[in-house]
């Protein structure tokens, strides 16, 4: 059976733990150990992927202040299926600048981001349910997936004029 890249990287994490390295650990500490121990070496494809990931991270961190004074993310991604030269289709992620992108692309980007949030919530619920049903200590973690109060709190000012 062919090992996926995720399988390979997960094996590095297990090797790190078996080596008695500090745990819990940051991904950066894990990566430094993997490179130092020769478990991971960059390939041209990996370098391009790493560069793309860094560029995407930088785009996610670009903000501007709108006329109402809100801090707004400027660049957004959406997923679309594109026909390749050989006739096959591939899902690709396209980045837009919401200040000059067409409305349909902005809408796709916002809907895509919402789907990512829902996916994260679904996985978190699965993880919490599993922990609650299987931890040996009988502890229970309660997580609310209703965000109305969180959103109202997040919209409150954090600074107050004249203070």
MARTI-941444 format. One record per residue: x, y, z of N, C-alpha, C in turn; residue number from 0; residue in one letter. Coordinates in nm, 2 decimals. Layout:
<rs>
R    nc1    nc2    nc3   cac1   cac2   cac3    cc1    cc2    cc3  nr rest
R      X      Y      Z      X      Y      Z      X      Y      Z NUM    A
...
</rs>
This chain:
<rs>
R    nc1    nc2    nc3   cac1   cac2   cac3    cc1    cc2    cc3  nr rest
R   0.08  -0.12   0.00   0.00   0.00   0.00   0.09   0.12   0.00   0    X
R   0.05   0.22  -0.08   0.13   0.34  -0.09   0.11   0.44   0.02   1    X
R   0.21   0.49   0.08   0.20   0.58   0.20   0.18   0.72   0.15   2    X
R   0.08   0.79   0.21   0.05   0.92   0.17   0.15   1.02   0.24   3    X
R   0.15   1.14   0.20   0.24   1.24   0.26   0.20   1.26   0.41   4    X
R   0.07   1.26   0.43   0.02   1.27   0.57   0.07   1.16   0.65   5    X
R   0.06   1.03   0.60   0.11   0.92   0.67   0.26   0.94   0.71   6    X
R   0.34   0.98   0.61   0.48   1.00   0.63   0.50   1.10   0.74   7    X
R   0.43   1.21   0.74   0.45   1.32   0.84   0.40   1.27   0.98   8    X
R   0.29   1.20   0.98   0.24   1.15   1.11   0.34   1.05   1.17   9    X
R   0.41   0.97   1.08   0.52   0.88   1.13   0.63   0.96   1.19  10    X
R   0.66   1.08   1.14   0.77   1.16   1.19   0.73   1.21   1.33  11    X
R   0.60   1.25   1.35   0.55   1.29   1.48   0.57   1.17   1.58  12    X
R   0.53   1.05   1.54   0.55   0.94   1.63   0.69   0.91   1.66  13    X
R   0.78   0.92   1.56   0.93   0.90   1.59   0.98   1.01   1.68  14    X
R   0.93   1.13   1.67   0.97   1.24   1.76   0.93   1.20   1.91  15    X
R   0.81   1.15   1.92   0.76   1.12   2.06   0.84   1.00   2.11  16    X
R   0.86   0.90   2.03   0.94   0.78   2.07   1.08   0.81   2.11  17    X
R   1.14   0.92   2.05   1.27   0.97   2.08   1.28   1.04   2.21  18    X
R   1.16   1.05   2.28   1.16   1.12   2.41   1.17   1.27   2.41  19    X
R   1.14   1.33   2.29   1.15   1.47   2.28   1.03   1.54   2.36  20    X
R   1.04   1.66   2.39   0.94   1.73   2.47   0.80   1.72   2.40  21    X
R   0.70   1.69   2.49   0.56   1.68   2.44   0.47   1.73   2.54  22    X
R   0.37   1.81   2.52   0.33   1.86   2.38   0.44   1.94   2.32  23    X
R   0.43   1.96   2.19   0.53   2.03   2.11   0.46   2.12   2.00  24    X
R   0.53   2.22   1.96   0.49   2.30   1.85   0.52   2.23   1.72  25    X
R   0.45   2.26   1.61   0.48   2.21   1.48   0.62   2.25   1.44  26    X
R   0.66   2.37   1.48   0.79   2.43   1.45   0.90   2.34   1.52  27    X
R   0.88   2.31   1.64   0.98   2.22   1.71   0.99   2.09   1.65  28    X
R   0.87   2.03   1.61   0.87   1.90   1.54   0.95   1.91   1.41  29    X
R   0.92   2.01   1.34   0.99   2.03   1.21   1.14   2.05   1.22  30    X
R   1.18   2.12   1.32   1.33   2.14   1.34   1.39   2.01   1.38  31    X
R   1.33   1.93   1.46   1.38   1.80   1.50   1.39   1.71   1.37  32    X
R   1.28   1.71   1.29   1.27   1.62   1.17   1.38   1.65   1.07  33    X
R   1.41   1.78   1.05   1.51   1.82   0.96   1.65   1.79   1.02  34    X
R   1.67   1.82   1.15   1.80   1.79   1.21   1.83   1.65   1.21  35    X
R   1.73   1.56   1.23   1.75   1.42   1.24   1.75   1.35   1.10  36    X
R   1.73   1.43   1.00   1.73   1.37   0.86   1.60   1.30   0.82  37    X
R   1.49   1.32   0.90   1.37   1.26   0.86   1.29   1.33   0.75  38    X
R   1.33   1.45   0.73   1.26   1.53   0.63   1.36   1.62   0.56  39    X
R   1.36   1.61   0.42   1.45   1.69   0.34   1.36   1.76   0.23  40    X
R   1.39   1.89   0.21   1.31   1.96   0.11   1.34   1.91  -0.04  41    X
R   1.24   1.90  -0.11   1.24   1.87  -0.26   1.19   1.99  -0.33  42    X
R   1.22   2.01  -0.45   1.18   2.13  -0.53   1.03   2.14  -0.51  43    X
R   0.95   2.03  -0.53   0.81   2.04  -0.52   0.77   2.09  -0.38  44    X
R   0.84   2.04  -0.27   0.81   2.08  -0.14   0.84   2.23  -0.12  45    X
R   0.95   2.28  -0.18   0.98   2.42  -0.17   0.88   2.51  -0.23  46    X
R   0.82   2.47  -0.35   0.72   2.54  -0.41   0.59   2.54  -0.33  47    X
R   0.56   2.42  -0.27   0.44   2.41  -0.18   0.46   2.50  -0.06  48    X
R   0.58   2.50   0.00   0.61   2.58   0.12   0.60   2.73   0.08  49    X
R   0.65   2.77  -0.03   0.64   2.91  -0.07   0.50   2.94  -0.09  50    X
R   0.42   2.86  -0.16   0.28   2.88  -0.18   0.20   2.90  -0.04  51    X
R   0.24   2.81   0.05   0.17   2.81   0.18   0.21   2.94   0.25  52    X
R   0.33   2.99   0.24   0.37   3.11   0.31   0.30   3.23   0.24  53    X
R   0.29   3.23   0.11   0.22   3.34   0.04   0.08   3.34   0.08  54    X
R   0.01   3.22   0.08  -0.13   3.22   0.12  -0.15   3.27   0.27  55    X
R  -0.05   3.23   0.36  -0.06   3.28   0.50  -0.05   3.43   0.50  56    X
R   0.04   3.49   0.42   0.06   3.63   0.41  -0.07   3.70   0.36  57    X
R  -0.13   3.64   0.26  -0.25   3.70   0.20  -0.37   3.69   0.31  58    X
R  -0.37   3.59   0.39  -0.47   3.58   0.49  -0.45   3.69   0.60  59    X
R  -0.33   3.74   0.61  -0.30   3.83   0.71  -0.31   3.98   0.67  60    X
R  -0.35   4.00   0.54  -0.35   4.14   0.49  -0.49   4.20   0.52  61    X
R  -0.49   4.30   0.59  -0.62   4.37   0.64  -0.62   4.51   0.59  62    X
R  -0.74   4.57   0.59  -0.75   4.72   0.57  -0.86   4.76   0.66  63    X
R  -0.87   4.89   0.68  -0.98   4.95   0.76  -1.08   5.01   0.67  64    X
R  -1.21   4.96   0.68  -1.32   5.00   0.60  -1.37   5.14   0.64  65    X
R  -1.46   5.20   0.57  -1.50   5.34   0.60  -1.57   5.34   0.74  66    X
R  -1.62   5.23   0.79  -1.69   5.23   0.92  -1.59   5.20   1.03  67    X
R  -1.46   5.19   1.00  -1.36   5.16   1.10  -1.33   5.02   1.13  68    X
R  -1.39   4.92   1.06  -1.37   4.78   1.08  -1.24   4.73   1.02  69    X
R  -1.18   4.64   1.09  -1.06   4.58   1.04  -1.10   4.46   0.95  70    X
R  -1.08   4.46   0.82  -1.14   4.37   0.73  -1.02   4.29   0.65  71    X
R  -1.04   4.16   0.64  -0.94   4.08   0.56  -0.96   4.12   0.41  72    X
R  -0.85   4.15   0.35  -0.85   4.20   0.21  -0.86   4.08   0.11  73    X
R  -0.78   3.98   0.13  -0.76   3.87   0.03  -0.84   3.75   0.08  74    X
R  -0.91   3.68  -0.01  -0.99   3.56   0.02  -0.97   3.46  -0.09  75    X
R  -0.99   3.33  -0.05  -0.98   3.22  -0.15  -1.11   3.16  -0.17  76    X
R  -1.13   3.10  -0.29  -1.24   3.02  -0.32  -1.19   2.90  -0.40  77    X
R  -1.27   2.79  -0.40  -1.24   2.67  -0.47  -1.32   2.66  -0.59  78    X
R  -1.25   2.62  -0.70  -1.33   2.60  -0.83  -1.26   2.49  -0.90  79    X
R  -1.34   2.42  -0.98  -1.29   2.31  -1.07  -1.25   2.37  -1.20  80    X
R  -1.13   2.34  -1.24  -1.07   2.39  -1.37  -1.04   2.28  -1.46  81    X
R  -1.07   2.30  -1.59  -1.03   2.19  -1.68  -0.88   2.21  -1.72  82    X
R  -0.81   2.10  -1.71  -0.66   2.11  -1.74  -0.64   2.09  -1.89  83    X
R  -0.52   2.11  -1.94  -0.49   2.09  -2.08  -0.51   1.95  -2.13  84    X
R  -0.50   1.85  -2.04  -0.52   1.72  -2.09  -0.67   1.67  -2.08  85    X
R  -0.76   1.77  -2.05  -0.90   1.74  -2.04  -0.95   1.70  -1.91  86    X
R  -0.86   1.67  -1.82  -0.91   1.63  -1.68  -0.95   1.76  -1.60  87    X
R  -1.02   1.74  -1.50  -1.06   1.85  -1.41  -0.98   1.84  -1.28  88    X
R  -0.95   1.96  -1.23  -0.88   1.97  -1.10  -0.93   2.08  -1.02  89    X
R  -0.95   2.05  -0.89  -1.00   2.16  -0.80  -0.88   2.24  -0.77  90    X
R  -0.90   2.37  -0.78  -0.79   2.47  -0.75  -0.85   2.58  -0.66  91    X
R  -0.76   2.64  -0.59  -0.79   2.75  -0.50  -0.74   2.88  -0.56  92    X
R  -0.83   2.97  -0.58  -0.80   3.10  -0.64  -0.82   3.21  -0.54  93    X
R  -0.72   3.30  -0.53  -0.72   3.41  -0.44  -0.77   3.54  -0.51  94    X
R  -0.85   3.61  -0.43  -0.91   3.74  -0.48  -0.88   3.85  -0.38  95    X
R  -0.89   3.97  -0.43  -0.88   4.09  -0.34  -1.03   4.14  -0.34  96    X
R  -1.09   4.14  -0.22  -1.23   4.17  -0.22  -1.26   4.32  -0.25  97    X
R  -1.16   4.40  -0.26  -1.18   4.54  -0.29  -1.20   4.56  -0.44  98    X
R  -1.16   4.46  -0.52  -1.17   4.48  -0.67  -1.22   4.36  -0.74  99    X
R  -1.26   4.25  -0.67  -1.30   4.13  -0.73  -1.45   4.14  -0.77 100    X
R  -1.49   4.07  -0.88  -1.63   4.07  -0.91  -1.72   4.01  -0.80 101    X
R  -1.84   4.05  -0.79  -1.93   4.00  -0.68  -1.94   3.85  -0.68 102    X
R  -1.95   3.78  -0.79  -1.97   3.64  -0.79  -1.85   3.57  -0.72 103    X
R  -1.73   3.62  -0.75  -1.61   3.56  -0.68  -1.60   3.59  -0.53 104    X
R  -1.64   3.71  -0.49  -1.65   3.74  -0.35  -1.75   3.65  -0.28 105    X
R  -1.86   3.63  -0.34  -1.96   3.55  -0.28  -1.91   3.40  -0.27 106    X
R  -1.85   3.35  -0.38  -1.79   3.22  -0.37  -1.69   3.21  -0.26 107    X
R  -1.60   3.31  -0.24  -1.50   3.31  -0.14  -1.56   3.31   0.00 108    X
R  -1.67   3.39   0.02  -1.73   3.39   0.15  -1.80   3.26   0.18 109    X
R  -1.87   3.20   0.08  -1.94   3.07   0.10  -1.84   2.96   0.13 110    X
R  -1.72   2.97   0.06  -1.62   2.87   0.08  -1.56   2.88   0.22 111    X
R  -1.54   3.00   0.27  -1.49   3.01   0.41  -1.59   2.96   0.51 112    X
R  -1.72   2.99   0.48  -1.82   2.94   0.57  -1.82   2.78   0.58 113    X
R  -1.81   2.72   0.46  -1.80   2.57   0.46  -1.68   2.52   0.54 114    X
R  -1.57   2.59   0.53  -1.45   2.55   0.61  -1.48   2.56   0.76 115    X
R  -1.55   2.67   0.80  -1.59   2.68   0.94  -1.68   2.57   0.99 116    X
R  -1.78   2.54   0.90  -1.87   2.43   0.94  -1.80   2.30   0.95 117    X
R  -1.70   2.27   0.85  -1.62   2.15   0.86  -1.54   2.14   0.99 118    X
R  -1.48   2.25   1.03  -1.41   2.26   1.15  -1.50   2.23   1.27 119    X
R  -1.62   2.29   1.27  -1.71   2.26   1.38  -1.76   2.12   1.38 120    X
R  -1.78   2.06   1.27  -1.83   1.92   1.26  -1.72   1.83   1.32 121    X
R  -1.59   1.85   1.28  -1.48   1.77   1.33  -1.46   1.79   1.48 122    X
R  -1.48   1.92   1.53  -1.47   1.94   1.67  -1.58   1.87   1.75 123    X
R  -1.70   1.87   1.70  -1.81   1.80   1.76  -1.78   1.65   1.77 124    X
R  -1.72   1.59   1.66  -1.69   1.45   1.66  -1.58   1.42   1.77 125    X
R  -1.48   1.51   1.77  -1.37   1.49   1.87  -1.42   1.50   2.01 126    X
R  -1.50   1.60   2.04  -1.56   1.62   2.17  -1.65   1.50   2.21 127    X
R  -1.74   1.46   2.12  -1.82   1.35   2.15  -1.74   1.22   2.18 128    X
R  -1.64   1.20   2.10  -1.55   1.08   2.13  -1.49   1.09   2.26 129    X
R  -1.43   1.21   2.29  -1.37   1.22   2.42  -1.47   1.20   2.54 130    X
R  -1.58   1.26   2.52  -1.68   1.25   2.63  -1.73   1.10   2.65 131    X
R  -1.74   1.03   2.54  -1.79   0.89   2.55  -1.67   0.79   2.59 132    X
R  -1.55   0.83   2.57  -1.44   0.73   2.58  -1.33   0.76   2.68 133    X
R  -1.33   0.88   2.74  -1.21   0.91   2.83  -1.23   0.83   2.96 134    X
R  -1.12   0.77   3.01  -1.13   0.68   3.12  -1.16   0.75   3.25 135    X
R  -1.16   0.88   3.26  -1.18   0.95   3.39  -1.33   0.99   3.41 136    X
R  -1.41   0.97   3.31  -1.55   1.01   3.32  -1.57   1.16   3.31 137    X
R  -1.47   1.24   3.27  -1.49   1.38   3.25  -1.57   1.41   3.13 138    X
R  -1.63   1.53   3.13  -1.72   1.57   3.02  -1.68   1.71   2.98 139    X
R  -1.67   1.73   2.85  -1.64   1.87   2.80  -1.77   1.91   2.72 140    X
R  -1.82   2.03   2.75  -1.93   2.08   2.68  -1.89   2.20   2.59 141    X
R  -1.92   2.19   2.46  -1.89   2.29   2.37  -2.02   2.33   2.30 142    X
R  -2.04   2.46   2.29  -2.16   2.51   2.23  -2.12   2.55   2.08 143    X
R  -2.21   2.51   1.99  -2.19   2.55   1.85  -2.29   2.66   1.81 144    X
R  -2.34   2.73   1.90  -2.43   2.84   1.87  -2.34   2.97   1.90 145    X
R  -2.32   3.04   1.79  -2.22   3.15   1.80  -2.28   3.29   1.81 146    X
R  -2.41   3.30   1.83  -2.48   3.43   1.84  -2.42   3.52   1.95 147    X
R  -2.40   3.46   2.07  -2.35   3.54   2.18  -2.20   3.58   2.15 148    X
R  -2.12   3.48   2.10  -1.98   3.51   2.06  -1.97   3.62   1.96 149    X
R  -2.05   3.62   1.86  -2.05   3.72   1.76  -2.08   3.86   1.82 150    X
R  -2.19   3.86   1.91  -2.23   3.99   1.97  -2.11   4.04   2.06 151    X
R  -2.05   3.95   2.13  -1.93   3.99   2.22  -1.82   4.04   2.13 152    X
R  -1.79   3.97   2.02  -1.68   4.01   1.93  -1.70   4.15   1.87 153    X
R  -1.83   4.19   1.85  -1.85   4.31   1.79  -1.85   4.43   1.88 154    X
R  -1.83   4.40   2.01  -1.82   4.51   2.11  -1.69   4.58   2.10 155    X
R  -1.69   4.71   2.13  -1.56   4.78   2.12  -1.46   4.73   2.22 156    X
R  -1.33   4.74   2.18  -1.22   4.70   2.27  -1.15   4.82   2.33 157    X
R  -1.18   4.94   2.27  -1.12   5.06   2.32  -1.23   5.16   2.34 158    X
R  -1.22   5.25   2.43  -1.33   5.35   2.46  -1.27   5.49   2.45 159    X
R  -1.33   5.57   2.37  -1.27   5.71   2.36  -1.28   5.78   2.49 160    X
R  -1.18   5.86   2.52  -1.17   5.94   2.64  -1.13   5.87   2.77 161    X
R  -1.09   5.75   2.75  -1.05   5.68   2.87  -0.90   5.66   2.87 162    X
</rs>
